[in-house]
């Protein structure tokens, strides 16, 4: 399973009902920095209206007064948090969010203040919103740490360990390392098993998938799932809601000897209908070929993400192409998908361009230096008749764990 999928699986656990218990301030203010019932079709527009990325530039810019109010409340929240005055910090940070709703910084710091005040429900909700709404590795890492502290304090060490590991993958931090080390043998592997991996009748797949996310729904009526053709026999695309917050998961399911199973998680898509976030995903027509007497199917998907931060007049865009390679099963041998990787990725952070520098004075210290920031990476996958996949980096810095030779059969 990819790291992104692992993060989603863990985050999907974090909307459970919280319990109390005041905790120490830890890393300091601002955090360490039968037959199945009918399924409900997913209507993306109704479930979570997507934001037109092009419409962001047409939006009215924030006023200087709004930014000043945001900065005032954010500073007051940080000051109160430094003094461990958690109720005051929560009030100030919520005021900052009233000025600029969905701001990932304020959400992250609110999660820490709420955790420190013993309000685990608020800490989970705000922390998760910060993680989902930010692509800044420092902010995302700090919020993952905050969520880990909540899970640890709530007696859920395995979930905490996964969150700490994901935080460290984004940013090296001694405080986070110490918390992870303290969990010792309770720390599990970072990857989580695929949902609904045991063979099921096709009619029961959506029931199974919805059950895996039931605790994340505000109402049972929010659950939704549908199966669609994947473009090649023996495979289907399952799309189901992960929570009531505009999250969806696209999964690849395959027909096995004993029924249908999930064989890969293709993409997680988040469209909250707010916070300047817009994500689009598509699946290309799969390509099948015979290699060494085996049927190999390639699934290529594309995801684009736009995230505007109007508070500091900046925007991030990400374009990701992912590759899943499956080998069809035969007889008792199941269909598997041994390759699941990001084949190309481009990132850009730049000015949004709807506010002038003179309007940004009050938030100058929050703005990103060195814009525009660009990065890109690409890998190729060549599979021989011997079943060896040669995975090589073409441009950029791909994860070393993805590269090399991999035996598929």
C-alpha positions, 0 to 999 in steps of 0.5 A: 500500500502506498504511504498516502493510502496508509495515511488515509486509513489511519486518519479514517480512524480519528473521528471516533467519539473522544474521551476526556483527560487533561494532558501535559502541553508536550511539545510546546505551543503550536505542537511539535510543529446475507444479501446486501442492501441497495448501495447509494450511488456517489454523486460527487457534486451532491456529496461534496461540491468541488471547487473550480480551481480556476474560480479561485483567482476570481474570488474577492481577495481578503481585506487587509483588515481581515488579515490583521484580525487573523494575525491578531487572533493567531498571535493571541492563541500562540501566546496563550498556548505558550502560557498553557492557558488552553481555554484562552488559546482555543478561543483565540484560535477559533477567532482566527479561523472565523477570520480565515476559515480552514486555515491549516496553521490555525487548525493545527494549533487548535488541535494542540490546544484542544488536546492539551485541554482534554478536548479530544473530539475537537483535537481530532476534528481540527487536526484532521482538517489541518492534515487534509487541508495542507500540503506544507510538510511542516504543518502536516507533520505537526498536525499528524503528531498532534493526532498521534498524541490524541490517540496515544492518550486515548490508549490507542498506541498502534494508531499513534505509532503510525501517525508518528511515523508519518509525521517523521516521514515528512519532517525529522523531529526529536520530540516525535522520535522520542514519543515513537520510541517510547511506544516500543514494541507496540509500534506497528508497521506503517502499512495497513492491510487492504480493506475487504481483502477476503473474497466476497460476492460482488453484491456484498462488496459495498456493504463491506467497504461501507462498514470499514468507514461507518464510524467516520460518518455523522449519520449512517445515511452519509455512507455511499458506495458504487461499483463501476467497470474498470475497463477490463474483464475481471476488475471493477472500480469501487468508489466509497465515502471515507467520511462525512467530510468530503473524502472518497476512496477509489479502490480496484477490486478483482474477481478471484476464485472465491469471489471479489476482493480489493487488490489496490487502493487507487486514489484518495480524493478530498473535496470539502467544498471549502478551504480552497481545496479542489481535487480531480481524479481519473482512470485511464483505459487499462492496458493488458499484455501477455508476458512470460505466459502471464497476463499483466494489466497496467492501470494508470490514474491521474490526480490533480489538486489545487489548494489556495491559501488566501490568507497569504495570497498563495496557491499550491498545485500538485499533479500526480500520475500513479501506476498499479500493475496487476498479474491475473491469477489462475486457478487457486492463484489469486490476482495480485497487484505487486506494483503500486507507485507514483510514476510522475509528480509535479508540484508548484507553489506560487503567488495567487495574485489577487492581493498586492504586497501592501495588503500583506504586511500583517501576515508577512512573516507567514508567507513562503519565501523563495516563490515560486517553488517547483519540483518534479519526479518521474520513474519508468517501469519496464517488465520483462518476460522473466517477470522482473520489473525494472523501476528506474528514476528518470527525473527528480528524487524518487523514493529509494524504496520504490526503485530497483528490480522487483520479481512479479512472479 
